[in-house]
Amino acid sequence: MEYTYRYLLVEVSERIALVTINRPEALNALSTKVIEEIHDFATKAKSDPEIGGIIVTGAGEKAFVAGADITELNTLDAANGKKYSENGNTAFRCLETLPKPVIAAVNGFALGGGCELAMACHIRIASEKAKFGQPEVNLGLIPGFGGTQRLMRLVGVGRALQLLLSAEIIDANEAYRIGLVNKVVPPGELLSTARDLLKLILTKSPKGLEYCIEAVSNGLERHLDEALSVEAWWFGQACGTPDMKEGTGAFLEKRKPVWKSN
């Protein structure tokens, strides 16, 4: 499948799609067009057999995504603002619910919509130069692409409200300390670290990966008893796959599994 966009660069190699937000002159700001392209890519990648996992990053050294496009925000009224937020949430949710692992490789400023995009990815790896924040209150706004919801789920209500209400910008080490990112690496090692992690993940059962993502996503906001029922259902689904027979058989035969559901 071919992916040709104005603001996204998509390179597929070894079952990994490297997706680069490419508006360096605007610090990769999320215009309406960029959001549309992210949605289109995520929709197509779901069924693309050549893509096993995705890395999302930003062009240039300064920014992952510095935020939404302020010139567009300035034109919004209440009704159009709601629609703008809904469109962004639909695109990011499409990325977040992909049954394939998605890693954000955060190379610089991840502010506002950029922080929200990173949080919509399953795993976040940050350059030592990365900066994170939700500074929307400086503009008389609140986050509109999931920031008020995903941030508290990742770092807790108290820390989330502190960042949301103060508009504080934090560095990569603080983001790691509070649980916003999974790992911090030198800038020159960012993409290789993300790629190595994704390569390791892609050696595992494709159905196992998909069902882990589904179980976490579907159980996240449920009562524990309900969530355990969700896990049991997906465990049962896994037991009915060729991957389970191959994985358990390979373990018993002391050989590497050969997955058939790629």
Disulfide bonds with the S-S distance in Angstrom:
none
